[in-house]
Amino acid sequence: MIYYSLLLIFFSSFFVPSQFELCGKTKYSSGLIVNGDEVKRGEFPFLVALFRLKDQKFFCAGNLITKKHVLTASHCIQEKSQSSRLQPEDILAQIGKYNLKAIYEKGSVAKEIIEIIMHDDWKPYITRYDADIALLILESQVELSEFIQIVCLPSSWQSNDLIEGEVVGYGVSEKTDFTEPEDTPKKAKLKKPPTNENCFLQDSILTSISSNRTFCAGGENKGVCSGDSGGGFYIQRESTWYLQGIVSSSLINEQRRCDVTTYAVFTNIAIYVNWIWEKVDGLTSIDLPCEYDFSDTLRGNPYFCEANIKVLTDNILIKRVIGSHKAGKQNTDVKLLDLSPDDDEPKREIHFMPSGISDIFPNLRILYIQSCQIKTISRKNFKRFNELTTISLTENQIEHIDEDTFYEVPNLYSLRINGNRLKNVPDNLFIYAPRLQHFIFDGNLIEQFEGDRLFRNNPLLKSIVLEDNQLSKIKINLAAFKELVKVNFENNKCINARVGTGSTKTLTELQEIINTSC
């Protein structure tokens, strides 16, 4: 009879064996791990090695999710059946680390931990591995490089639809006779069954350690083992890596070795995304009161949510929506969100854009926040907007835009930030928005315009509107944009001319005016 018992997948104190900030990108296109393959250095640059400071021993893995935050497993910090927890001063995070035995490794950095945030639902005295997730805050930000990168997090709505993922780690393996961690990480492709029920039918013990916030994967003589805890179950979507799960627990067989014939348990990250960003950004949650309907003015009559909210601080997260959907509709059907006041209303008190919109409405195409009082926008407001094409922030008070604001809006088609207080537009604002066609920034305070650099990755550009600004210098080669049909530079310091509807000027004539006067 085979004897099974639970194996905690880390080295406890009682068992000591003799460029631009885009997430999920590596220089490779494309272990933990029993019967895994060797990992090349830089292949998974978001894998973090955690060491105990007192003895410099590796004990768990983690995942870099921002320049200052590492995501790992709660049981790495507090073992099951133990009251004591590791403290920040007990842990050293090695980021960009490849060889655990190397004293110095070019491109890697060691960071102390200043705070540990464990999920409130983690319970060390019950068998179930629920809420097995913890956030480590580094002493300072790391610099990104080919060996240090950030992994993407899935959206909270994202289904666990991919049945195969890559698990990477330093865990004990057959190579070290299951007594020592690997010197360098190994990887293995693990398959995930369609539902957790498949796991439970194979082995009832998995039922006792799983929850509705975990998933299982593995078997087929590939799996996780001691030392892999806290590491990632990564999936790749269109060359971008996402952290779908965290290594939580597995079983051992009668030889007291990792049982790779059965499944292992992983924390399901998609379920915890809102919790993660709340802790990372120090966010306060609010509800979004939606009135749903179908637009009768836009092509396709998109299903929309219209809502009235107040946002006075830069730490607001929309965690859920309230309101009744039309029959047969749900959040994933919402294509338009309008937070603007009606024509007869005063400006709304939205001083800052709330976060979390893309997690509530993952298929959102159009976003209107007009005639409010927004002062600044940044990347944290536009995370994971994979489907968003149209943004209108007309008639706000925006004075500043971070250059990476739209790095996670790859399908941006039209951007309106007219009637604001902008003095400049960052050169790299659209470097990851290759589908941009309409740039509407009239009615601002912009003094210089470097169009060649700003639009260097936007060959589909059709319209540039910068009338009623303060332009005294313009640098752009209009002929480089083959689709361009509308350009408006009226009412500026150095120019008062346009091309398009109602104008007889050509792009060549407008270019001559720019070259002569601006």
Secondary structure, DSSP 8 states (H G I E B T S, - for coil): ----EEEESS--TT--------TT--S-----SBT-EE--TTSSTTEEEEEETTTTEEEEEEEEEETTEEEE-HHHHS-TT------GGGEEEEES---TT-S--TT-EEEEEEEEEE-TT--TTSS---S--EEEEESS-----SS----B---TT------EEEEEE--B-GGGTTSSB-SS-EEEEEE--SSHHHHHHH-THHHHH--TTEEEEEBTTBB--TT-TT-EEEEEETTEEEEEEEEEEEEE-TTSSB-TTSEEEEEEHHHHHHHHHHHHHT-EEEEEEEEEEE-SSSTT--EEEEE---B-SS-EEEEEEES---TT--GGG--EEE----TTS----B-S--B-HHHH-TT--EEE--SS---EE-GGGGTT-SS--EEE--SS---EE-TTTTTT-TT--EEE--SS------TTTTTT-TT--EEE--SS---EEEHHHHTTT-TT--EEE--SS--SEEE--GGG-TT--EEE--S-SS---EESTT----HHHHHHHHHHH-
